[in-house]
């Protein structure tokens, strides 16, 4: 589900918990809740799945290179002994 759709759904769920006499202002409340949720999420420094996947791939390649270098250093140390 799209994050924006999730925010809308959450805002609607929260606004549905408001007592009926106040529900006349439901659209305003939904809008304010959505804005508050968006603001809170922005402050959390979250990353997208795509960004996460890219960084995971970079980390994997870095680990592989490190393992290769460790193996090579070990081989060189054994040769000089």
C-alpha atoms as an extended CHARMM CRD file, in Angstrom:
* protein
*
        81  EXT
         1         1  UNK       CA              0.0000000000        0.0000000000        0.0000000000  PROA      1               0.0000000000
         2         2  UNK       CA              1.2150000000        3.4790000000       -0.8300000000  PROA      2               0.0000000000
         3         3  UNK       CA              2.4420000000        5.4330000000        2.2500000000  PROA      3               0.0000000000
         4         4  UNK       CA              0.1360000000        8.3440000000        1.3880000000  PROA      4               0.0000000000
         5         5  UNK       CA             -2.8500000000        5.9780000000        1.2550000000  PROA      5               0.0000000000
         6         6  UNK       CA             -1.7660000000        4.5460000000        4.6000000000  PROA      6               0.0000000000
         7         7  UNK       CA             -1.6670000000        8.0460000000        6.1080000000  PROA      7               0.0000000000
         8         8  UNK       CA             -5.1300000000        8.7990000000        4.7460000000  PROA      8               0.0000000000
         9         9  UNK       CA             -6.4730000000        5.5320000000        6.1350000000  PROA      9               0.0000000000
        10        10  UNK       CA             -4.9080000000        6.1540000000        9.5320000000  PROA      10              0.0000000000
        11        11  UNK       CA             -6.2230000000        9.7310000000        9.6390000000  PROA      11              0.0000000000
        12        12  UNK       CA             -9.7390000000        8.5010000000        8.7760000000  PROA      12              0.0000000000
        13        13  UNK       CA             -9.5850000000        5.7880000000       11.4370000000  PROA      13              0.0000000000
        14        14  UNK       CA             -8.4710000000        8.2620000000       14.0740000000  PROA      14              0.0000000000
        15        15  UNK       CA            -11.1330000000       10.7950000000       13.0920000000  PROA      15              0.0000000000
        16        16  UNK       CA            -13.8330000000        8.0920000000       13.2420000000  PROA      16              0.0000000000
        17        17  UNK       CA            -13.1060000000        7.7480000000       16.9640000000  PROA      17              0.0000000000
        18        18  UNK       CA            -14.2780000000       11.3240000000       17.5250000000  PROA      18              0.0000000000
        19        19  UNK       CA            -17.7520000000       11.6910000000       19.1150000000  PROA      19              0.0000000000
        20        20  UNK       CA            -20.6580000000       12.2620000000       16.6760000000  PROA      20              0.0000000000
        21        21  UNK       CA            -21.4540000000       15.8720000000       17.6320000000  PROA      21              0.0000000000
        22        22  UNK       CA            -17.9380000000       16.8550000000       16.6900000000  PROA      22              0.0000000000
        23        23  UNK       CA            -17.8650000000       14.8310000000       13.4500000000  PROA      23              0.0000000000
        24        24  UNK       CA            -19.2960000000       17.7870000000       11.5290000000  PROA      24              0.0000000000
        25        25  UNK       CA            -15.7380000000       19.0320000000       11.4020000000  PROA      25              0.0000000000
        26        26  UNK       CA            -14.4420000000       15.5930000000       10.3920000000  PROA      26              0.0000000000
        27        27  UNK       CA            -12.7720000000       16.7610000000        7.1550000000  PROA      27              0.0000000000
        28        28  UNK       CA            -10.8310000000       19.4430000000        9.0350000000  PROA      28              0.0000000000
        29        29  UNK       CA             -9.8500000000       16.9350000000       11.6940000000  PROA      29              0.0000000000
        30        30  UNK       CA             -8.7290000000       14.3830000000        9.0620000000  PROA      30              0.0000000000
        31        31  UNK       CA             -6.6640000000       17.0550000000        7.3480000000  PROA      31              0.0000000000
        32        32  UNK       CA             -5.0520000000       18.1570000000       10.6050000000  PROA      32              0.0000000000
        33        33  UNK       CA             -4.3490000000       14.5670000000       11.6690000000  PROA      33              0.0000000000
        34        34  UNK       CA             -2.8120000000       13.8040000000        8.2790000000  PROA      34              0.0000000000
        35        35  UNK       CA             -0.6040000000       16.9020000000        8.4800000000  PROA      35              0.0000000000
        36        36  UNK       CA              0.4800000000       15.9770000000       11.9860000000  PROA      36              0.0000000000
        37        37  UNK       CA              1.2770000000       12.4010000000       10.9490000000  PROA      37              0.0000000000
        38        38  UNK       CA              3.2560000000       13.5600000000        7.8980000000  PROA      38              0.0000000000
        39        39  UNK       CA              5.2070000000       16.0160000000       10.0310000000  PROA      39              0.0000000000
        40        40  UNK       CA              6.0020000000       13.3570000000       12.6120000000  PROA      40              0.0000000000
        41        41  UNK       CA              7.1410000000       10.8830000000        9.9760000000  PROA      41              0.0000000000
        42        42  UNK       CA              9.3970000000       13.4800000000        8.3110000000  PROA      42              0.0000000000
        43        43  UNK       CA             11.1290000000       14.0840000000       11.6350000000  PROA      43              0.0000000000
        44        44  UNK       CA             11.8890000000       10.3700000000       11.9520000000  PROA      44              0.0000000000
        45        45  UNK       CA             14.4100000000       10.4660000000        9.0720000000  PROA      45              0.0000000000
        46        46  UNK       CA             12.8990000000        7.4100000000        7.4050000000  PROA      46              0.0000000000
        47        47  UNK       CA             14.2130000000        6.1170000000        4.0930000000  PROA      47              0.0000000000
        48        48  UNK       CA             12.3480000000        4.5840000000        1.2060000000  PROA      48              0.0000000000
        49        49  UNK       CA             12.5470000000        0.8730000000        0.4680000000  PROA      49              0.0000000000
        50        50  UNK       CA             14.4920000000        1.7090000000       -2.7020000000  PROA      50              0.0000000000
        51        51  UNK       CA             17.1060000000        3.6880000000       -0.7490000000  PROA      51              0.0000000000
        52        52  UNK       CA             17.3660000000        0.8790000000        1.7960000000  PROA      52              0.0000000000
        53        53  UNK       CA             17.8360000000       -1.7400000000       -0.9300000000  PROA      53              0.0000000000
        54        54  UNK       CA             20.5460000000        0.3410000000       -2.6400000000  PROA      54              0.0000000000
        55        55  UNK       CA             22.4540000000        0.7610000000        0.6180000000  PROA      55              0.0000000000
        56        56  UNK       CA             22.0740000000       -2.9420000000        1.4160000000  PROA      56              0.0000000000
        57        57  UNK       CA             23.6020000000       -3.8100000000       -1.9610000000  PROA      57              0.0000000000
        58        58  UNK       CA             26.4930000000       -1.3850000000       -1.3670000000  PROA      58              0.0000000000
        59        59  UNK       CA             27.0910000000       -2.9190000000        2.0580000000  PROA      59              0.0000000000
        60        60  UNK       CA             27.0610000000       -6.4300000000        0.5990000000  PROA      60              0.0000000000
        61        61  UNK       CA             29.6590000000       -5.4850000000       -2.0410000000  PROA      61              0.0000000000
        62        62  UNK       CA             31.7880000000       -3.8040000000        0.6100000000  PROA      62              0.0000000000
        63        63  UNK       CA             31.6870000000       -6.9090000000        2.8070000000  PROA      63              0.0000000000
        64        64  UNK       CA             32.6830000000       -9.0980000000       -0.1450000000  PROA      64              0.0000000000
        65        65  UNK       CA             35.6370000000       -6.8200000000       -0.9600000000  PROA      65              0.0000000000
        66        66  UNK       CA             36.6960000000       -6.7930000000        2.6940000000  PROA      66              0.0000000000
        67        67  UNK       CA             36.6180000000      -10.5880000000        2.8220000000  PROA      67              0.0000000000
        68        68  UNK       CA             38.7390000000      -10.7400000000       -0.3460000000  PROA      68              0.0000000000
        69        69  UNK       CA             41.2510000000       -8.2890000000        1.1050000000  PROA      69              0.0000000000
        70        70  UNK       CA             41.4320000000      -10.1870000000        4.4080000000  PROA      70              0.0000000000
        71        71  UNK       CA             42.0720000000      -13.3900000000        2.5060000000  PROA      71              0.0000000000
        72        72  UNK       CA             44.7820000000      -11.7310000000        0.4050000000  PROA      72              0.0000000000
        73        73  UNK       CA             46.4900000000      -10.2360000000        3.4920000000  PROA      73              0.0000000000
        74        74  UNK       CA             46.4320000000      -13.6450000000        5.1300000000  PROA      74              0.0000000000
        75        75  UNK       CA             48.0050000000      -15.2170000000        2.0330000000  PROA      75              0.0000000000
        76        76  UNK       CA             50.7360000000      -12.5520000000        1.9540000000  PROA      76              0.0000000000
        77        77  UNK       CA             51.4420000000      -13.0150000000        5.6550000000  PROA      77              0.0000000000
        78        78  UNK       CA             51.7760000000      -16.7670000000        5.1390000000  PROA      78              0.0000000000
        79        79  UNK       CA             54.1530000000      -16.2500000000        2.2090000000  PROA      79              0.0000000000
        80        80  UNK       CA             56.4820000000      -14.0250000000        4.2280000000  PROA      80              0.0000000000
        81        81  UNK       CA             56.5950000000      -16.4400000000        7.1850000000  PROA      81              0.0000000000
